[in-house]
């Protein structure tokens, strides 16, 4: 069995090795500013999933330059970059502001596309029109945080929207030929293997182009940590996580690109699972398990670039 990985997909699409540069456009989230809630999702750190992103005090152009400099010694000189708007909800701002920051990124000669992490409930018609305009200049990828298809779990983690909102968003984006990448968390409190596989089945129903499998991280300063201290829900071992991950991969529609198979939690914030700190060991373990299942990755990578 051969699976499509993000590294391989982007190399084929852009003709060279492609890296993501994590940016912070200084936005917030309706789950934080009071529109839906003030506490954020239960697992979300103060950085709003942008703990690896640059400082929002810098311009987008400055952030791109800084991010490139950070990885300059590790990447080939002929590589290209995707501008990754990662922190918080990156369509949650007036369209005039979104136009400014997105066009600043897409106009950079080293940027071959932009990837925008956002919520399905933050894609109003004027935002869709802007994304359509951008996508006709350079490819636009929209990353939606589904996390789970289980409505009870979604309520527990304070996701803040129903599945039907997600379905409408995917339909809107597909209509303008924008590639949708779904974030899915493995290891949410009290979810069984059946629940996790049901989320994969749910994703398979829609015209999505990619998925990011994310290991649940329990971070300092989150309500998830408080819940864990009081309830001690099951934390997957590396072996258990890898088993479920492979089951998800085997279940996933074959045309969907796998952009990530695990993820990094900021070491200074990570409480559990501690084994995830040893990134090299984790990636080697997953790669070995893939080989044992005769799952070929093309370019071997279990984790997309930040």
C-alpha positions, 0 to 999 in steps of 0.5 A, a space after each residue: 500500500 502506498 500513501 500520499 504524504 504532504 512532503 511528497 505531494 508538495 514536492 510534486 506540486 511545486 517541483 521542489 522541496 517545500 517548507 512551511 513557515 509558521 506565521 502569526 497575523 495577530 488574530 484571536 478566536 471567537 472561542 476566546 473573545 466572548 463571541 462563543 466562549 472566553 476559555 478557548 478549546 479545552 486543549 488549547 494553549 495561550 498561543 492558540 496552536 501557534 506556539 511555533 509561530 513568529 511574533 505578531 509584532 513583526 510584519 508578515 514580510 519580516 516574519 517570513 524572513 525570520 522563519 527562513 533564517 531559522 531553517 536556512 542551515 537545514 534546507 536546500 537552497 533551491 527550496 520553496 516555502 508555504 506561508 502558514 498562518 497558524 496561530 488562532 483563527 486566521 479568517 477571524 478579522 475584517 476582510 480589509 485586514 485579511 486582504 492586507 496580510 494574505 496579499 503581503 504573504 502571497 506576493 513574496 517571491 519565495 512563497 508558492 502558496 499560503 496555508 490558512 488555519 481557521 474555523 469552519 464558522 469563520 468563513 463568511 461569504 466575503 471571506 470566501 470571495 477573498 480566498 477565491 481571489 487569492 487562489 487564482 494567484 497562488 494555491 491556497 490551502 485551508 486547514 479546518 480544526 474538526 478534531 472529532 466527528 463525535 458531537 458529545 466530544 466536540 461539546 466537551 472540548 468546547 469546539 464551539 460548532 456543530 458538524 453541520 457547520 463544518 459540512 457547509 464550510 467544506 462545500 463552500 471551499 470545494 466550490 471555489 476549488 480550494 484544497 481543504 486539510 482537516 485536523 483530527 486529534 487522536 487521544 481525546 478524553 474518553 474516546 474509544 478506538 471506534 470513536 476515532 475510526 468513526 471520525 475517519 469515516 466521517 472525513 471520508 465522506 467529504 471532498 477534502 484533500 488532506 488530513 493532519 493526524 495530531 496526538 493529543 498533548 496535555 499542556 500547562 495552563 490548559 483546562 485539559 490539564 485540570 481535567 486530567 489531574 481530576 479524572 486521570 483519563 487514559 493517555 495512549 502509549 507510543 505503541 497504542 498511538 501507533 496502532 490506532 494511527 495505522 488503523 486510521 491510515 488504512 481506513 482513510 480514503 486513498 486519495 487523501 494526502 496525509 500531511 502529519 502523523 503526529 505532532 510536537 508539543 512545546 517541551 516547556 509546556 508539555 505535561 503528557 504524553 512525555 514520550 512524545 518529547 523524543 521526536 526522533 525516536 517517535 518518528 523512527 518507531 512509526 516509520 518502522 511500524 508502517 514498513 511492517 504493515 507494508 505501507 509505503 510513504 514515498 518521501 519518508 516523513 511523519 511530520 510536516 514542517 512547522 
